[in-house]
Structure formats: structure tokens, C-alpha cells
Amino acid sequence: MLVTAVASLVQLLVQTLFILDASKRCPSNADQARRKPGREIVTFLLVTNLAMWLINTLEKSRADSQTVQLKFYGVWAWTIITQSAMPLAIFYRFHSTVCLCDIWKKAFKLKNR
């Protein structure tokens, strides 16, 4: 359980840093614009975030599905934490999908200087 939470936080941090870095990049020559290095990673992250956004949006998040946290925080506190954190998770996945779509469209085009 703890390993899953830590891995999720690491994934969020690395993905956010990747989005910030990739949004500022552009190809330096025509060969890079033709080969589009890294576009596969952007495509994978885009599809994965879209799927996770759909799952989080359509799935009913239940506070009682995580028994360790439920025992530690109590029923009312864990329900409030779950119900307030889920919209943030849904927003993060949607926003990441939109940013990755923007990177996919714009980061591999040569800019006129």
C-alpha cells in the first residue's frame, strides 16, 4: 500500500517535470522535425492520462475501499479527504492530457526564426 502511494507520487512528479520541460522544447533542425524524437512517449502518456481521467471520472470512488486509511483517519475524516481529493485528481489528469496534446501538436514543428 505504501509502495503504491510512493510510486504514484513519483510518477506525478516525473510526469509534471516532463510536461514542463517538453512544453518548452522544439526541434533544432529539419532532421529532428522529420524524425520526431520522443513523440512516442508523449503519445503513450497522452493515452494513459486520458484513460486514467475517464476511469477516475466514471468510477464511483468509495472511501471504504481503503481499509488502512479508513482505520487510521476514521470514517468521516477519510470520506471527506477522499471526496475533496478526487476532483483534484480528475483535474490533474484532464489538464495533463490537454498539455500533452498541445505538446504532441506543437513541439515537433520547426519554428521560423
NORURBEL-V780768 format. One record per residue. N is the residue number from 1. RES is the residue in one small letter. SS is DSSP state (H for helix, E for strand, C for the rest). OMEGA is omega in whole degrees, -180 to 180 (NA if undefined). BURIAL is b if it has 9 or more other C-alpha atoms within 8 Angstrom, else e. Layout:
n | res | ss | omega | burial
N | RES | SS | OMEGA | BURIAL
N | RES | SS | OMEGA | BURIAL
//
This chain:
n | res | ss | omega | burial
1 | m | C | 179 | e
2 | l | H | 179 | e
3 | v | H | 179 | e
4 | t | H | 180 | e
5 | a | H | 179 | e
6 | v | H | 179 | e
7 | a | H | 178 | e
8 | s | H | 178 | e
9 | l | H | 177 | e
10 | v | H | 179 | e
11 | q | H | 179 | e
12 | l | H | 180 | e
13 | l | H | -179 | e
14 | v | H | 179 | e
15 | q | H | 179 | e
16 | t | H | 178 | b
17 | l | H | 177 | e
18 | f | H | 180 | e
19 | i | H | 179 | b
20 | l | H | -180 | e
21 | d | H | -176 | e
22 | a | H | -180 | b
23 | s | C | 180 | b
24 | k | C | -176 | e
25 | r | C | 173 | e
26 | c | C | -179 | b
27 | p | C | -178 | b
28 | s | C | 178 | e
29 | n | C | -176 | e
30 | a | H | 180 | e
31 | d | H | 177 | e
32 | q | H | 178 | b
33 | a | H | 179 | b
34 | r | H | -177 | e
35 | r | H | 179 | e
36 | k | C | -179 | b
37 | p | C | 179 | e
38 | g | C | -178 | e
39 | r | H | 178 | e
40 | e | H | 179 | e
41 | i | H | 179 | e
42 | v | H | 179 | b
43 | t | H | 179 | b
44 | f | H | -180 | e
45 | l | H | 179 | b
46 | l | H | -179 | b
47 | v | H | 180 | b
48 | t | H | 179 | e
49 | n | H | 177 | b
50 | l | H | 179 | b
51 | a | H | 180 | e
52 | m | H | 177 | b
53 | w | H | 179 | b
54 | l | H | 180 | e
55 | i | H | -180 | e
56 | n | H | -179 | b
57 | t | H | -174 | e
58 | l | H | -177 | e
59 | e | C | 175 | e
60 | k | C | -180 | e
61 | s | C | -178 | e
62 | r | C | -180 | e
63 | a | H | -177 | b
64 | d | H | 180 | e
65 | s | H | -180 | e
66 | q | C | -170 | e
67 | t | H | -178 | e
68 | v | H | 179 | e
69 | q | H | 180 | b
70 | l | H | 178 | b
71 | k | H | -177 | e
72 | f | H | -175 | e
73 | y | H | -174 | b
74 | g | C | -174 | b
75 | v | H | -175 | b
76 | w | H | -178 | e
77 | a | H | -179 | e
78 | w | H | 176 | b
79 | t | H | 178 | b
80 | i | H | 179 | e
81 | i | H | -179 | e
82 | t | H | -177 | b
83 | q | H | 178 | b
84 | s | H | -179 | e
85 | a | H | -177 | e
86 | m | H | 176 | b
87 | p | H | 177 | e
88 | l | H | 178 | e
89 | a | H | 178 | b
90 | i | H | 178 | b
91 | f | H | 180 | e
92 | y | H | -179 | e
93 | r | H | 179 | b
94 | f | H | -179 | b
95 | h | H | 177 | e
96 | s | H | 178 | b
97 | t | H | 180 | b
98 | v | H | 179 | e
99 | c | H | 179 | b
100 | l | H | 176 | b
101 | c | H | 177 | b
102 | d | H | 177 | b
103 | i | H | -179 | b
104 | w | H | -178 | b
105 | k | H | -167 | e
106 | k | H | -172 | e
107 | a | C | -176 | b
108 | f | C | 177 | b
109 | k | C | 177 | b
110 | l | C | 178 | b
111 | k | C | 177 | e
112 | n | C | -177 | e
113 | r | C | NA | e
//
